[in-house]
Amino acid sequence: MIRIPFPRLLAAGAAALMLLGAVSCSSNPATGGSNVVFGTKKGEVENSRRIHDQIVKFYGVYEDQAIQEYVNAVGQRVARHSDMPDMEWKFTVVDEGSINAFTTGGGYVYVHRGLLAYLNSESELAAVLGHELAHVTARHVARGQTRSVLTSLLALGAAIATGSGAVADMASIGAAAYTQGYGREAEMEADRVGMKYLIKAGYDPKAMGRVFAAFRAQESFEIAAARAEGREPRVYHGVFSSHPAPDDRALQAARGAAQVAADPEGGLVDNRNVYMQAIDGLAYGSSKAQGVVRDNRLYHADMNLTMAFPRGWVVENHRDRIIAFTKGQETIMQVTVAGVPERQSPREFLIERLKGAQLAGGEPVTINGMQGYSVLTRNGSPLDNGAGPVRWIAVYRGGSAFLFAGASKSARDGRPEADGLIRSVAETMRDLRTAEFALAEPYRLKIIRATDRTRLADYAGAIPADRYKKEELELINALYPNKKPPIGEYIKIVE
């Protein structure tokens, strides 16, 4: 669930973007060429430092100090062998369950918590961090070859900050703040430079190929699942969306590995067991700070609340919102949270948020002692090109306003056909009971050693998903499709 007021993010981010200075031309130590860049290295560091606080507020830092220290230690080891070893590098694991990593330049590198679940050795983590380091040393961020990570964050903030934008964004099921890459050529360059750092740091360069193979497996699975469900596949998340095809990258990585003349003193390291032990207990899916969905009910300990969604619906709990929809996508709902302006009633809050929309049927509501207001917009539904009505409900809880929006493909008497269901979801919101706090604990990775009797299917039941549980276990263990766990090796299960 969202934890910050987006207007502040927008204002601070826009100010940071305006800090970019004049054009300069400099020799690039990472690539050997010369770059035309906007601003100086010092300016890039200052910009990234200013942006850092906003990114941390937006995503949240994953609250596991041991994980933070481990990722930072690996990053610092690779950074010492980069073309900017004297830069003050900062590596942060953000509390986001998707598969991604990114940099804003200036020595700041971010790893999504969800990516750690799909890596299987320290050398693979080092390969990811080396790639992001290369984006900084090659000045890809400063060269402005595509929109920056901040631009993507601002775009999402704008969508949520305005009522019409929030509804329009529901058309993209499970939408998230995708952070774009830097274009195919720059990504290939970052692979080459990152490979150099990886080898100089003493890590097995074959790890980069394994990372790309994991992306390829994820893509293959998504395409197969989309075909079975009759939908378009959602492939290449986040920073990987503009990367070259995994097959091309895996080939390049293999060639780079083959060019290693000799192992460094002490030999190349992979540190699989060290990595697996480090991520033992890592939150899987949603974290405690985001709330946990079990059997279509959200449990959020920090907010002391729970709410339920109809059985049979798909519920996606994202960092900044909940998206829930019927499997055929005939009905869709979105739940977000915003700060409550001082002395503004729920009615005033909702009307201001929906300014410019055609409103109908407004009425006050009381839900388990919480005051709110409900209204219909005559159009704006994302399911029929904006022609259909949308049900809006704002409920005040403490200093926050919970905003429910729902629409159906068909309408009846100017209301979404599932209007009753949409309203009933808001009506389930209440305080947690004492016995329910345990249900707000997240699913976590557990590391076990495989034996000749280990079958991933035996552990699939604990995966927090409606379908493809066994496949998900295979993916996080680099065993997709249908590979057996290697006897004696550590593997991941979920509990």
N, C-alpha and C positions, 0 to 999 in steps of 0.2 A: 504494500500500500504506500501511497505517496507520503513523504515526510517533510517536504519543504514547500513554501509558497512560491509558485512559479514566476510571478512578476519580478521578484528579486533576482531569480536566476536569469531572466531575460535581460534585465537592466545591467547586471554585472557582466554578463557574457557579452552583450553588445559593446559595453565600454572596453572590455578586453580586446575585442576585435579591432576597435578604433585605434588601439595603441600600436598597431603595425606601422613601421616607419617607412623610410624611403627605400628605393631600389638600390641594391649594391651587388657587385660582382666579386666573387671570391673563389680561390682554389679549394677544391674539396678533398680532404685527406682520405676519405673513405673510398672515393671512386677514382681519384686521380684527375678528374676533369675540373671544369670551372662551372659555377652555378650563378644564375641570375636569381637573386632571392629578394624577398621583401623584408626589410629590417636587418638588424645585426644579430649575432649570436647572443649578445647580452640582452637585447630586446626580446628575443625569443624566450630566454630563461625567465625574464620578468613577466612576460605574458603568461607563460605556463604556470608560474608560481601564483599569479592572480587567479587563473582559471581553476587551479587545483582545489581550492576550497569549495568552489561551486560544484565541481565534479563529485567530490566527496559527499556533499550535501545531497546531490541528486541521486547517486547510487547507494550511498552508505558504505562504510568500510566494514569488511567482514570481521566480526569480533572474535578472532582467534589469534592471539598474539604469536603463538608458536608457528602457525602457518605464515603469518606476515613476515616473521623473522627468517623463516626458511626460504621463502620466495625471494626476499631481499638479498639473502646471502648468495643464492645462485645467481641472481642478477648482477650483484657486485663482482662476483668472480668473472663473469663474462665481460662486464664493463671495463675491468682492469686491462683487458686485452683488446679493447676497441680502439678506434682512432681518436677517441676523446677520453682517455683514462682519467684526466684530471677534472672532468666535469662532476658536479655534485649530482649523482644519479639517485633517483627515488623510485622505488618499486612498491606498488600498492595493489593488494587484492581487494577488489570492490565486491560488494554483496549483491551479485547479479548471477542468476542461474544459467544464463545462456552461454554459448561457446564463443568466446571472443577475447581479444587482447588489443590494446591500442596505445598510442602515444600522442601527446599534444606538443611534443618537442621539448627542448630545453632541459632534457634529462628526466622527464616525468613519464613513467611507463605504468600502465594499468593492466591488470589481469582479472578477467571475470572469474568468480569462484567456480562457475559451471564448467569452465575450460579445464580446471584441474582434475575434474572427475574423468575426463576423457584422455588424459595423458597417463603414461604408464612407466615413466622413468624420469630421473633427474635430468638426463641428457635431452629428453624431449622437451622438458620445461625450459632448459637452457637454449634449445633451438628456437622456441617461440620468443623468448626474451632477446636472443641475439638478433632475430628478424626485426623486432621493434627498435632495438638499439640502432640497427642499421638505418632505419627510417630517420632517426635523429641525426646520426653522423653524416648521412648523405643529404641532409637538409631538405628532405621531402616535404616536411610540414611547412617550412619557410618558403619553399618554392611554389607552394600553392597549386599543386598539380590536380587537386580535386578539393571539394569542400571539406573543411576540417571536422574533427569530432565535435567541436563545440557547436558548429552550425547545425549538426544533426540533433544535438541536445536542445538547442533553441527551437528547432522546428517542432519537436515533440512538446516542448513547454507551451508553445503557442497553441497547439491543437487542444491541449487540455485546459488552457487558461480561458478559452472562449467556448461558450456553449455549442454553437454550431460546429466549431472545429472538432469538439469532442465527439459529437454524433457522427460527423463525416469520417472520423478516424476509425469508428467501429466497423466500417466496411472492410478494413484490413484486420482479419481475425488474428488476435494475438499480436497486434502491432507492438513494436518496441523501438527504443532509440537506437536505430542502426547507425553505427559509426563506419563511415565509408573508408575504403582503402585509397590508394594514391594512383591508381591506374596500372595497367598490366606491366608496362616497362619498369616503372618504379618498384613494383612488387618483385619482379624478377631480380632487379638490382639489389633489393633488400635481402633476397634469398642468397645471392652470391656473397654479399658482404657479411651477412649473418653467419654463413657457413665458415667464412674465414675466422670470425670471432670464436665460433664454437670450437674449431680445431685448436686455435691458439690457447683457449682456456682448458684444453685437455679432455674435451668431451668427444664421444663417439659421433662422427658426422653422419652416420647412418640414421641417427635419431631424427634428423630433419625429414628424411624420406618416410619414416614411420609416422611422423605427424601428418604429412600430406596423405598417407595411406588411410589414416583415421578419418580425415575429411572426406576422402573418396568413399569410404564405407558409409559414413553418415549420409552422403548425397545419394548413394545407391539405395539405402534403406528408405530415405524420404521419397524418392521417385517411385519405389515399389508400393509404399504405403499410400501415396497419393493416387496411384493408379487403382488400387483396391477400393479406395474411398470415393473415387470419381471426382477428384478435385485437382487443382493445379499444385505441383510440388513447391515447397518452400525451401529452396536450397541456397547455400552460401550466406550464412548469417554474418551480420556485423562487418568487421574489418575484412573478412574473407570474401565479401560479395563481389569485389572487383579484382580479386586475385586471378591469375591464370588458372586454367583447368588443373585439377589435382594431378592428372596423369602427366602433364607437361612438367609440373613442379617436382613430382617424384623422380622423373627422369633426370632433371637437372641436379637434384640432390644426390642421386646415385653417381652421376658423373663427377660431382665435386668430391664425393667420398673416395672414389677410385683414384683421384689425383693426389691423395695424401702419400707423401714419399716415405715417411717413417713415423711411428708412434712417438709422441713426446716421452720424456723421461718418466718412468713409472707406468706408462701405458695409457691408452685412452680409457675413460671411465664412462659407465652408463648409470650406475647407482640406482638400479631398479628397486632393490629392497629398501634402500634408504628413502626413496620417494614414496613408496607404498606405505611405509610406516608413518611418514610425515602427514599423509592425507587421511590416515585412519581416523574416523569420526567426523570427517568433513560433511557439512550439511549438504544434502542432495535435494535438488528441486528448490523449493522455497526454504528460506531460513526462518528462524524464530522471529527476527525483526520484521519479516514480511508477512508473517502469518502462515498457517499451514492448512491446506484443504484435505480433509479426510471424508470420504463418502459424501462428497458434494456439500460439505459444511466447512466454512472457514472458522478456524480457531486462532485468535490473535491475543497472546498473553499480554504484550506491552500495552495494547489498547483495551484489554479486559473486555473483549467483545466476541460474539459469534454471530454468524448469519448462515442461512441455508439456501441452497439452490435446488430446483426440481431434480429428482432422480432421472437419470437418462440424459441429462444435459452434459455438455463438455464444459468444464470450468478451468480456466487458465489464470493462475495467480501470478501477475507480473509485478515488478518492482513498484510501479506507479498506478496500477489499476487492476481490477478483476474484469475479465471478459468471460461471459457465460453464454452459451448458445445451444440450441437443439442440434442434433447430429446432422440433420438435413439443412441447418441454417435457415429455418423458417422464422425463427425468433432469436433475437440477440439482445444481450444486456451488457452494460458497462457500469462499474462502480468506481468512483474516484473520491478523493478527499481533498478539501481545501480549507484554508483558514477562514474564520468567521470575522468579517469586518465589525468593528465596534458599533453597538447599538443598531445593528441591521437585523430585521426580522427575517425568518425563513422565506416569507413571501417576497420581501424586498431583495433578498439575496438571489432568489431564483429569477425574478423578473429582470434584474440587472444583468444577470448572466446570459439570459436569453434575449437580450435587447435586439430588436429588429425582426424577431420571429413572430409569426401569427399564433397568438396564444388562445387557448380555449379551456373551459372547464376547470378553473382554478379553485382549490379548496384547502383549508388547513387540515393537517393530520397529526395525530398523536400516536406514537409507537412506543410501547413499554415505557411510558413516562417522558419520552423525548418529543420535543415539538418540531413540526416540520410543515412543509407545504408541497402540494402536488398540482401539476399543471400539464396540459397537453399542448404540443405544438402541432399545427395542422399539417406540417410537412417536415422534411428533414431526415426521413428514414434512410439509412444507408443501404437498405435491402431492395429498394425500388427506385434508385436514382433520385432520391430526395423527395419523391412525391407523397409518400405516406406519412402518417402521424407518428409522433414519438411521445412516450410517457416520461415525464420528468418528476422526480421526487427529491427534495432536499430535506435532510433530517439533521438537526443540530444535536451534537453530542459533545459536551464540554466545550472546548474552544474550536472544535472542528465541525465542518459541514460535510456530511456524507451525501454524495450526489449520485442518484440512480437514474439511468436512462435506458429505455427499452423500446424496441420496435419489432414489428412482424412484417412478413412479406405481404400479408393481406390485412385489411382493416374492416371494421364493422361499426357503424354509427359514429364514424370519425375517430375511432379508437383502434389501437393495434389489436389484432384478433386475440393475442395472448395477454391483454391488458390486466386481467385478473391475476395471472401468474406473476407478471412483472411487479404488480403492487404487493403481492404476497411475499416476494423475496425481501422487500424493504421491511415488511411487518415482522420478519423473523429475527431482526437485529435486536440483540439483548446482551446483558452482562454474562460473562462466563460463570458457570457454577463451579464450586470448589473442585469437584472431580474432573472437570473439563480442562483444567490447566495442563494436565499431563498430555492431553491431546494436542496442545499447542507446541509441543516439542517437535522439531523437524525430523524428517527421515535423514539418516546418516549412512555414509559409507562405512562398511566394516571390512577389514582386511583379513583374509583367511589363507591358509596354505592348501593348495589343491592336492587331492589324493587320487588314486585310480578309481575311486567311487564318486568323485565330485561331478555333479551334473548341474549346470547353471539353471536348468528348468526347475530344479528342486528349490531354488531361492527366488524364483521369478515372482511369486505371489506378493512379496513385500514391495515391489516397485510401485510407486504412486502414479499409476496410469491405468486407463481403462483397457487399453489394447497394447499389443506388442511388448509385453513385459520381458519375455525371454530375449527378444531382439535388443532391447535396451541394455540388458546385462551384457550381451555379446558386444555391443558397441563400446561400452565403457571399458571393456577388457580387451579390446582389439581382437575379438574372436568372431566377428561377424563376417560371413554367415556360417553358422553351424560348425564352428571349430571347437574342439575339446580343450578344456583348461590344461595347460602343461603340468604334468605331475611334479610336485615339489615346489612349484612357483607360487608366489603370492598372487591372489586375485581379489577383486572387489565384489562384495555383495551389498545389499541395501537392507537396513532394518530400521 
